[in-house]
Amino acid sequence: MTTGTGVAQAADNLPPKQPLVQDLETGYKACATGDERTYVAEPPVLGAVLHDPEEDNHPSEANMVKGEFEAWWTDAEGVEQRLTHTTFATLSGGSQRWHMREGSVPPNTVISWRVRANDGEATSPWSSEGDGTVCEFVYDDENPEKATISSPEYPENVFWVDGVGVYGHFTMDSPSDDVVSYTYGFIGGPYGTVRPERPGGPATIPFLPLDSGPESLTVRAIDRAGRSSGQSTYDFYVKSGRAPVAHWPLADAKGATSADAEAGTDAVAGSGVTFGAPAPAGTKLTATATLDGSSHGYLTPDAPAVADPRKSFAVSAWARPAETGRNMTVAGQDTGESAAFALGLDARGESPDWSFSVGGATVSGGAPESGEWAHLLGVYDAETGKAQLYVNGHETGTRAEAEPAAIAGAFQIGRVRDGNGYHDRWHGELGGVRVHDRVVVADEVAELAHREPSLRGHWSLETAPDGASPDESGGAPLKLGPGATIYRVPDGSCEWWLDPDCTPPPQPLVGDGHLALDGKTGHAIAEGPVVDTSDSFTISAVVQLADREPERPMTVLSLPGEHTDAFKVRYQPEQHAWQLVMPHKDERGAPETVVARFARADGRDGIGHRVAVVYDDATDQVKLYVDGQTGADATADLSNGWRASGPLQIGRARTGDGWGEYLHGDVDEVRAFAGALPDRRIP
């Protein structure tokens, strides 16, 4: 009976399952063998997930298994060596690990291993048996050697080498034959990892300099075990970007029959071209050319500006369309009976776009408006194979893969080659046409598109002789209305630094005085709108509220039209925020764009808030700044701003048929600019 019972119990037990290759790990990496074997920088942890059949589960007992590991290799004398390790029993399905000790296995030797499960009564087949596999690893105890670095375009330590917008190619190569990647980094980026085609081989990366000056590349070689070499450093010196290969300002004298080239070849003008048109304000251009949209409205040097359209290039210009209902070309270049590339206006969609076409690819974006200047720049980057478009200094549209033509024909301004003739002729003004034989980088684009805002008014509010505070820039004064006064420290006030019992009077917000408003009728006005609110503008002021808990909205700045304000900046106590409100039309009840920036009412405690409103007509965006900061809640899209007709108001806004939202507080340093100040200049 005893023998029979023992036989029955043994027969009831099922052996553990054979470990599967997907359940095995070497150093936390998947089991591999042969050329795919694992390389490790230290004796690894061998791991396996082991299973006992579920049928072995007993209601009152846990299903436990342990792992039996075996590792082997051939030593330098050709003798096979073996190590074994048995783990403690754990629940079925758990992970079993063998932490190999330092010195237990030799370096630079192929180590094989396998495992099987043991449930205390029976063992599974080895993981290497049948359809299974042996796992292999090599313990690498040596770091790879440093990489050498070279570049044909930017030799090391040479003063100075061309240049911003011109790619360099940097090759890194370590003498170690087991290097599988290189980590690299340039000053300020980019940073990355590149892999050679084969272990121990070289790897090359492109780099586009974005600014001039000293530059440095650092590299580390990484081997199959993840070991790193020491750092290699390569210093080089980048020149400023090359000047355009062709440049036509189109600022020639009235009556001229050709456009002088500051670079490249003079461009012959058709009879539909008239020189002496106005230039975009705030730019270095002094005049532009008008093209009438006819077959005679064009300019051409009868020669290529881009010698090889398959290499990197950029084309740019200032453009003001007289219409937007049809396709029009700003500039391009022939290739046989078609165009190698073209920059212009595309009217084929639901709304017009600016566009740049090259090699069968087109990038579109922006929002052309009749009578409005825009700076356009198209880039073909031969390194990436993509075309991109900038409008008013901002990249727009989606970069597109392009395959440029090889033939370089004549450059064209104001028309494009299509079939046997020219089409899509420009109607409007053009100026500052440039062609570069390199990539023009983002900072350069922004500089080319920059329009310097012009100061239209600066009221320091220090004094108000005859009830008017003068404009520091010589323009119209701010006339003070009833309830408005200039506050200055009273004469004879005690000096607290001399008299400890002195209670000093409040100081002006800025300088020697500020405008104080009573919240009932107090206001000040500057004759005329001061700025054109249908175009880009910036207006700012320093403001301090008299009350910590204002009971109603109060306006500090506004520019009225006939029926409502083109904009107003007010404090909204319900939201504890400064608001910018811009109605879409000069109509009562018109829809409004409202943005806000949180700020507590200061109750004349502190230095006040610096508020500014910026409308950028080029990007159709409006921003409100408080103390130099803006954000998503203080930024909105706004197209087609309308022109205010009334005088600049300080301290009140239009309400119904009259005025309201009178400010109870103080205002100082009011400034108005034609043009949009960039973010960096607002603080």
C-alpha positions in Angstrom: 0.0 0.0 0.0 2.8 2.4 0.9 4.5 1.8 -2.5 1.3 2.1 -4.3 0.4 5.4 -2.7 3.9 6.8 -3.5 3.5 5.8 -7.1 0.1 7.4 -7.3 1.4 10.7 -5.9 4.3 10.8 -8.3 2.0 10.1 -11.2 -0.3 12.9 -10.2 2.5 15.5 -10.4 3.1 17.2 -13.8 6.6 18.4 -14.5 7.2 22.2 -14.9 6.9 23.7 -18.4 10.0 24.2 -20.5 11.2 27.8 -20.3 10.5 29.7 -23.5 13.0 31.9 -25.2 10.8 35.0 -24.9 10.8 34.5 -21.1 14.7 34.6 -20.8 16.8 37.7 -20.3 20.5 38.5 -20.3 21.3 41.7 -18.4 17.6 42.7 -18.8 17.9 42.2 -22.6 16.2 39.6 -24.7 17.9 36.2 -25.0 20.0 36.1 -28.2 22.8 34.0 -29.7 25.3 34.1 -32.6 25.8 37.6 -34.1 22.9 38.9 -32.1 24.4 37.8 -28.7 24.3 40.3 -25.9 27.3 42.4 -24.8 27.5 43.5 -21.2 29.7 45.9 -19.3 29.7 43.8 -16.2 28.7 40.3 -15.2 25.0 40.3 -15.9 21.8 39.3 -14.2 20.4 36.2 -15.9 16.6 36.1 -15.7 13.8 33.6 -16.5 10.1 33.4 -15.9 9.2 29.8 -14.9 5.9 28.1 -14.9 4.4 24.9 -13.4 1.2 23.6 -15.0 -2.0 25.1 -13.5 -3.3 21.5 -13.2 -0.8 21.0 -10.4 -2.5 23.7 -8.2 -3.8 22.3 -4.9 -6.5 24.2 -3.0 -4.4 24.3 0.2 -0.9 24.6 -1.3 1.0 27.2 -3.3 2.4 26.2 -6.7 6.2 26.8 -6.2 9.1 26.4 -8.6 12.8 27.2 -8.5 15.3 27.8 -11.3 18.4 25.7 -12.1 20.8 27.9 -14.2 23.9 26.6 -16.0 26.6 28.7 -17.8 29.6 27.4 -19.7 32.5 28.6 -22.0 35.8 27.4 -23.3 38.9 28.9 -21.7 42.1 30.0 -23.3 43.5 26.5 -23.0 40.5 25.0 -24.8 39.0 23.5 -21.7 35.3 23.9 -21.1 34.3 25.6 -17.9 30.9 25.5 -16.2 29.0 27.3 -13.5 25.6 26.4 -11.9 23.2 28.2 -9.8 19.9 27.3 -8.2 17.4 29.9 -7.0 15.0 29.8 -4.1 11.6 28.5 -4.9 8.9 31.2 -5.8 5.4 31.1 -7.1 4.8 29.8 -10.6 5.0 32.6 -13.2 7.4 34.6 -11.1 10.8 35.8 -12.3 13.9 33.9 -11.2 17.3 35.7 -11.3 21.0 34.7 -11.2 23.2 37.7 -10.2 26.6 36.7 -11.6 29.4 37.8 -9.3 32.4 40.0 -10.4 35.2 37.6 -11.6 32.9 34.7 -12.1 33.2 34.8 -15.9 36.2 35.8 -18.1 36.0 39.0 -20.2 35.9 38.9 -24.0 34.7 35.3 -24.1 31.4 33.9 -25.4 29.4 32.7 -22.4 26.5 30.3 -23.1 23.7 29.7 -20.6 20.4 27.9 -20.1 17.8 27.2 -17.4 15.2 24.7 -16.3 12.4 24.7 -13.7 12.2 22.4 -10.7 9.0 22.0 -8.7 10.7 19.9 -6.0 9.6 16.6 -7.6 10.4 17.0 -11.3 12.3 19.2 -13.6 11.3 20.8 -16.9 13.4 20.3 -20.1 16.3 22.7 -20.4 15.5 25.9 -22.2 18.0 24.9 -24.9 16.4 21.5 -25.7 14.1 20.7 -28.7 12.9 24.0 -30.3 14.5 26.0 -27.6 17.8 27.9 -27.8 21.0 28.6 -25.9 21.4 32.3 -24.7 24.9 33.9 -25.2 26.7 37.0 -23.9 30.1 38.5 -23.9 31.4 40.4 -20.9 33.4 43.4 -22.1 35.6 45.1 -19.5 37.3 47.7 -21.7 36.1 51.1 -22.8 36.4 51.9 -26.5 39.0 54.4 -27.7 38.1 58.0 -28.3 36.7 59.0 -31.7 38.6 61.2 -34.2 36.5 64.0 -35.8 36.9 65.6 -39.2 34.9 67.9 -41.5 35.8 69.0 -45.1 33.6 72.2 -44.8 34.7 73.2 -41.3 38.3 72.2 -40.6 39.3 72.3 -36.9 40.6 75.5 -35.4 40.6 77.5 -38.7 39.5 81.2 -38.5 36.9 81.8 -40.1 35.0 79.3 -42.2 31.9 79.7 -44.3 29.3 80.2 -42.7 25.8 80.6 -41.3 23.2 78.7 -43.5 25.9 76.4 -45.0 25.9 72.8 -44.0 29.0 71.1 -42.6 29.4 67.3 -42.5 31.3 65.8 -39.5 32.7 62.3 -39.5 33.5 60.5 -36.3 35.5 57.3 -36.2 36.9 55.3 -33.2 39.8 52.8 -33.7 37.8 50.3 -31.6 36.1 47.7 -33.8 33.2 47.1 -31.5 31.7 50.7 -31.5 28.1 50.6 -32.5 27.1 54.3 -31.9 28.4 57.8 -31.3 26.7 60.3 -29.1 27.3 63.9 -30.1 26.4 67.5 -29.2 27.0 71.0 -30.5 26.9 74.1 -28.4 23.2 74.8 -27.8 22.3 71.7 -29.9 21.5 69.7 -31.7 22.3 66.6 -29.6 21.9 63.1 -30.7 23.1 59.6 -31.4 24.2 58.2 -34.8 25.1 54.6 -35.7 27.8 53.5 -38.2 26.8 51.1 -41.0 28.9 48.4 -39.4 30.4 48.0 -35.9 33.7 49.9 -35.6 32.9 51.9 -38.7 32.7 55.7 -39.1 29.5 57.8 -39.0 28.8 61.2 -40.5 26.3 63.8 -39.4 25.2 67.1 -41.1 25.2 70.4 -39.1 23.6 73.7 -40.1 25.2 76.7 -38.3 22.5 79.0 -37.2 24.8 81.8 -35.9 28.3 82.9 -36.3 31.1 82.5 -33.8 33.1 79.8 -32.1 31.4 76.4 -32.3 32.3 73.1 -30.7 31.3 69.4 -31.3 31.8 66.8 -28.6 31.6 63.1 -29.3 31.7 59.8 -27.3 32.0 56.4 -28.9 29.7 53.7 -27.4 30.5 50.0 -27.8 28.2 46.9 -28.0 28.3 46.6 -24.2 27.2 50.2 -23.7 30.7 51.3 -22.6 31.6 54.9 -23.4 34.9 56.3 -24.6 36.4 59.5 -23.3 35.1 62.7 -24.8 36.5 64.0 -28.1 36.2 67.8 -28.8 36.3 69.5 -32.1 36.4 73.3 -32.3 35.6 75.3 -35.4 34.8 78.9 -36.2 31.7 79.9 -38.3 31.6 83.1 -40.4 28.4 85.2 -40.9 26.1 84.1 -43.6 27.1 84.8 -47.2 25.5 87.9 -48.8 22.9 87.3 -51.5 24.1 86.2 -55.0 21.5 88.4 -56.5 19.7 91.5 -55.0 17.4 94.0 -56.7 16.1 96.6 -54.2 13.8 97.9 -57.0 14.3 101.4 -55.6 15.3 102.9 -58.9 14.5 106.4 -60.1 11.2 107.1 -61.8 11.5 106.5 -65.5 14.2 103.9 -65.2 14.0 101.0 -67.7 16.0 98.5 -65.7 16.6 97.7 -62.0 20.1 98.1 -60.7 21.5 95.0 -59.0 23.4 95.3 -55.8 24.5 91.8 -56.5 24.1 89.8 -59.7 23.0 91.2 -63.0 20.8 94.2 -63.7 17.2 93.3 -64.5 15.6 94.7 -67.6 12.1 96.1 -66.9 9.1 95.7 -69.1 7.0 98.8 -70.0 4.4 97.7 -67.3 6.9 98.5 -64.5 6.9 101.9 -62.8 9.6 102.8 -60.3 9.2 105.1 -57.4 6.4 103.5 -55.5 6.3 103.7 -51.6 8.3 101.3 -49.5 7.0 99.3 -46.5 7.3 101.5 -43.4 10.0 100.6 -40.9 12.2 98.8 -43.4 15.5 99.8 -45.0 13.8 100.1 -48.4 13.4 103.6 -49.7 11.1 102.9 -52.7 9.7 100.0 -54.7 8.4 99.2 -58.1 4.8 98.9 -59.3 3.9 96.1 -61.8 0.6 96.5 -63.6 -0.3 92.9 -64.1 0.0 93.0 -67.9 2.2 91.1 -70.2 4.7 94.0 -69.9 4.8 94.0 -66.1 8.0 92.0 -65.4 11.7 92.3 -64.8 14.4 89.8 -65.8 18.2 89.7 -65.8 18.0 87.1 -68.7 20.3 84.9 -66.6 19.9 82.5 -63.7 20.1 83.7 -60.2 20.3 80.2 -58.8 23.1 78.4 -60.6 21.9 74.9 -59.7 18.4 74.5 -58.3 19.3 71.1 -56.9 21.5 72.8 -54.3 20.2 74.8 -51.3 18.9 78.3 -52.2 16.4 80.9 -50.9 14.4 83.6 -52.7 12.7 86.5 -50.9 10.9 89.8 -51.5 8.6 92.4 -50.1 5.2 92.2 -51.8 2.0 94.3 -51.8 -0.7 92.8 -54.0 -3.2 95.1 -55.6 -5.7 92.2 -55.8 -5.9 88.7 -54.4 -8.5 87.0 -56.6 -6.0 85.4 -59.0 -2.7 83.6 -59.0 0.3 86.0 -59.2 4.0 85.5 -59.2 6.5 87.5 -57.1 9.7 85.8 -58.4 10.9 82.6 -59.9 13.3 81.0 -62.3 12.9 79.2 -65.6 13.9 75.6 -66.4 13.3 74.9 -70.0 9.6 75.7 -70.7 8.5 75.5 -67.1 9.5 77.0 -63.8 12.3 75.6 -61.5 10.7 77.4 -58.6 8.2 80.2 -58.0 7.3 82.4 -55.1 3.9 84.1 -55.2 0.2 84.2 -54.4 -2.1 81.2 -54.9 -5.8 82.0 -55.3 -7.0 78.5 -56.2 -8.3 77.6 -52.7 -11.3 78.9 -50.7 -9.1 81.8 -49.6 -5.8 83.1 -51.1 -2.5 81.9 -49.8 1.1 82.8 -50.2 3.0 79.9 -51.8 6.4 78.6 -52.7 6.7 75.9 -55.4 9.9 74.0 -56.3 10.4 70.6 -58.0 6.7 69.6 -58.0 6.2 70.5 -54.3 4.2 73.5 -53.0 4.1 75.0 -49.5 1.3 77.4 -48.9 0.2 79.6 -46.0 -0.3 83.1 -44.7 -3.2 85.4 -45.6 -2.5 87.9 -48.5 -4.5 91.1 -48.3 -4.9 93.7 -51.0 -2.9 96.8 -50.3 -1.0 95.2 -47.4 2.8 94.6 -47.4 4.2 91.1 -46.6 7.7 89.8 -46.6 8.0 86.4 -48.3 10.9 84.0 -48.3 11.0 80.5 -49.8 13.9 78.1 -49.0 14.9 74.8 -50.6 17.1 72.8 -48.3 19.1 70.3 -50.3 20.3 68.4 -47.2 16.7 67.6 -46.1 15.2 67.7 -49.6 12.4 70.0 -48.4 10.9 73.3 -49.4 9.7 75.7 -46.7 7.9 79.1 -46.7 8.2 82.1 -44.4 5.7 84.9 -44.3 6.6 88.1 -42.4 9.4 86.3 -40.6 7.3 83.3 -39.5 7.4 79.8 -41.0 4.0 78.8 -42.4 2.5 75.8 -44.1 4.0 72.3 -44.1 7.5 71.6 -45.3 7.3 69.5 -48.5 9.6 67.0 -50.2 10.9 68.5 -53.5 12.8 67.2 -56.5 14.3 70.3 -58.2 15.1 70.4 -61.9 18.7 70.4 -63.0 18.4 73.1 -65.7 18.9 76.7 -64.7 17.1 79.2 -66.9 16.5 83.0 -66.6 15.4 84.5 -63.3 12.0 86.3 -63.5 10.4 88.9 -61.3 6.6 89.3 -61.6 5.9 86.3 -63.9 6.3 82.5 -64.2 7.1 80.3 -67.1 4.4 77.7 -68.0 4.5 76.0 -71.3 5.5 78.2 -74.2 4.8 81.5 -72.4 4.6 83.4 -69.1 1.6 83.6 -66.9 0.4 84.6 -63.4 1.7 88.2 -63.7 2.1 90.3 -60.6 -0.2 93.3 -60.0 1.0 95.5 -57.2 4.3 96.6 -55.6 7.5 94.6 -55.2 10.8 95.5 -53.5 13.9 94.0 -52.0 14.2 90.9 -54.2 17.0 88.7 -52.9 18.4 85.3 -53.9 20.8 83.3 -51.7 22.8 80.3 -52.6 22.4 78.8 -49.2 19.8 78.2 -46.5 18.6 81.4 -44.9 18.1 80.5 -41.2 15.2 81.6 -39.0 17.0 84.5 -37.3 18.0 85.9 -40.6 14.5 85.6 -42.0 13.2 87.5 -39.0 15.7 90.2 -39.6 14.9 90.5 -43.3 11.2 90.7 -42.5 11.6 93.2 -39.6 9.7 96.4 -39.7 10.9 98.8 -37.0 8.0 100.3 -35.1 7.9 104.1 -35.0 7.2 106.0 -31.9 4.0 108.1 -32.4 3.6 109.4 -28.9 5.3 109.4 -25.5 3.6 111.2 -22.6 5.6 111.1 -19.4 2.9 113.0 -17.5 5.3 115.0 -15.4 3.6 118.3 -15.9 0.5 119.8 -17.6 1.0 123.5 -18.4 -2.3 125.0 -19.5 -4.0 121.7 -18.8 -2.0 119.7 -21.4 0.8 117.3 -20.8 3.4 117.5 -23.6 4.4 114.6 -25.9 8.1 113.8 -25.4 8.4 113.0 -29.1 7.0 116.4 -30.1 3.5 115.3 -31.1 0.1 116.3 -29.8 -0.2 116.8 -26.0 -2.5 114.9 -23.7 -5.3 117.3 -22.8 -6.6 116.8 -19.2 -10.3 116.7 -18.7 -12.3 117.5 -15.6 -11.3 115.2 -12.7 -7.8 114.8 -14.0 -4.7 116.3 -12.5 -1.0 115.8 -12.5 0.3 114.6 -9.1 3.7 115.6 -7.9 5.2 115.4 -4.5 4.1 118.5 -2.6 6.7 121.2 -2.0 8.0 121.3 1.6 7.3 117.6 2.2 9.3 116.2 5.1 12.3 114.0 4.3 12.0 110.7 6.0 15.7 109.9 5.9 16.3 113.0 8.0 13.3 113.0 10.2 12.3 109.6 11.7 8.9 111.0 12.7 8.2 111.9 9.1 5.4 110.2 7.1 6.6 110.7 3.5 4.0 111.5 0.8 3.3 108.9 -2.0 5.8 108.9 -4.8 4.8 109.2 -8.4 4.6 106.0 -10.4 7.5 107.0 -12.6 9.7 110.1 -12.6 8.5 113.3 -11.0 4.7 113.0 -11.7 1.8 111.0 -12.9 -1.8 111.5 -14.0 -4.4 111.1 -11.2 -8.0 110.3 -12.2 -11.0 110.6 -9.9 -13.1 107.8 -11.3 -16.0 110.1 -12.1 -15.1 112.4 -15.0 -11.3 112.2 -15.0 -9.7 111.5 -18.3 -7.2 112.8 -20.8 -7.1 112.7 -24.6 -4.6 113.1 -27.4 -5.9 114.6 -30.6 -6.2 112.2 -33.5 -6.1 108.4 -33.3 -2.3 108.5 -32.9 -2.0 105.0 -34.4 -3.8 103.2 -37.2 -5.6 100.3 -35.5 -6.2 98.6 -38.8 -2.5 98.1 -39.1 0.1 96.9 -36.6 0.3 99.0 -33.4 1.6 98.9 -29.8 0.2 101.1 -26.9 1.4 100.8 -23.3 1.0 102.6 -20.0 1.8 102.3 -16.3 -1.4 102.1 -14.3 -2.3 101.9 -10.6 -5.8 101.4 -9.2 -6.9 103.5 -6.3 -9.1 100.8 -4.8 -8.2 97.3 -3.6 -11.8 96.0 -4.4 -13.1 98.0 -7.4 -16.9 97.8 -7.8 -17.0 98.1 -11.6 -14.8 97.7 -14.8 -12.5 100.7 -15.4 -10.7 101.5 -18.6 -7.2 102.9 -18.8 -6.7 103.1 -22.6 -9.1 103.2 -25.5 -9.3 104.3 -29.1 -12.8 105.1 -30.3 -14.6 104.8 -33.6 -17.9 106.3 -34.4 -20.0 103.8 -32.5 -17.6 101.8 -30.3 -13.9 101.5 -29.4 -11.5 99.9 -31.8 -9.9 98.6 -28.6 -9.9 99.2 -24.9 -7.7 98.0 -22.0 -9.7 97.8 -18.8 -9.6 96.2 -15.3 -12.4 93.7 -14.8 -12.8 93.2 -11.0 -15.1 90.1 -11.4 -12.2 88.3 -13.0 -9.4 90.0 -11.0 -7.8 90.7 -14.4 -6.8 93.2 -17.0 -8.7 92.7 -20.2 -8.1 93.7 -23.8 -11.4 94.1 -25.7 -11.4 94.5 -29.5 -14.8 94.7 -31.3 -14.8 93.2 -34.8 -16.7 96.1 -36.3 -17.5 99.8 -35.6 -21.0 98.9 -34.5 -22.8 98.7 -31.2 -23.1 95.2 -30.0 -20.5 93.9 -32.5 -18.8 90.6 -31.6 -15.7 91.1 -29.6 -12.3 89.4 -29.1 -11.5 89.5 -25.4 -8.2 88.4 -23.8 -7.2 88.7 -20.2 -4.3 88.6 -17.8 -4.7 88.0 -14.0 -3.6 90.7 -11.7 -4.8 91.8 -8.2 -6.0 95.4 -7.8 -3.2 97.2 -5.9 -5.1 100.0 -4.2 -2.2 102.4 -4.7 0.2 100.1 -3.0 3.3 99.3 -4.9 4.6 100.4 -8.3 1.6 99.8 -10.4 1.1 97.5 -13.4 2.8 97.9 -16.8 0.1 97.1 -19.4 0.6 96.9 -23.1 -1.5 95.9 -26.1 0.2 94.7 -29.3 -1.7 94.1 -32.6 0.4 92.4 -35.3 -1.4 92.7 -38.6 1.2 90.6 -40.3 0.4 87.5 -38.2 -3.2 88.6 -37.4 -2.6 88.2 -33.7 -3.3 90.4 -30.7 -1.6 90.2 -27.3 -2.1 91.8 -23.9 0.9 92.1 -21.6 0.9 92.8 -17.9 4.2 93.5 -16.3 6.0 92.3 -19.4 4.3 88.9 -19.5 1.7 87.4 -21.8 0.3 83.9 -22.3 -2.2 81.8 -24.2 -5.2 83.4 -22.3 -3.8 86.8 -23.3 -3.3 86.0 -27.0 -5.9 85.7 -29.8 -6.2 85.6 -33.5 -7.7 88.8 -35.0 -7.9 89.4 -38.7 -9.0 92.6 -40.4 -8.8 95.1 -37.6 -10.6 98.3 -38.3 -9.3 101.8 -38.1 -10.3 104.0 -35.2 -11.3 107.6 -36.0 -11.3 109.3 -32.6 -8.6 110.6 -30.3 -6.7 108.4 -27.9 -8.5 108.2 -24.5 -6.8 107.8 -21.2 -9.1 106.7 -18.3 -12.4 106.1 -20.1 -14.2 104.1 -22.8 -17.3 104.4 -25.0 -20.5 103.2 -23.3 -23.7 103.5 -25.3 -24.1 107.1 -26.5 -21.5 108.5 -24.2 -18.5 107.8 -22.0 -18.1 105.5 -19.0 -15.8 103.0 -17.2 -13.9 106.0 -15.8 -10.7 104.9 -14.1 -10.2 105.6 -10.4 -6.4 105.6 -10.1 -3.2 106.8 -11.6 -1.6 106.5 -15.1 2.0 107.2 -16.2 4.4 106.7 -19.1 1.9 106.3 -22.0 3.6 105.3 -25.2 2.1 104.6 -28.7 3.9 102.9 -31.6 3.0 102.3 -35.2 4.1 98.7 -35.6 4.2 95.6 -33.4 6.9 95.5 -30.8 8.4 92.0 -30.5 8.1 90.1 -27.2 11.7 90.8 -26.1 11.1 94.6 -26.2 7.9 94.7 -24.2 9.5 94.5 -20.7 
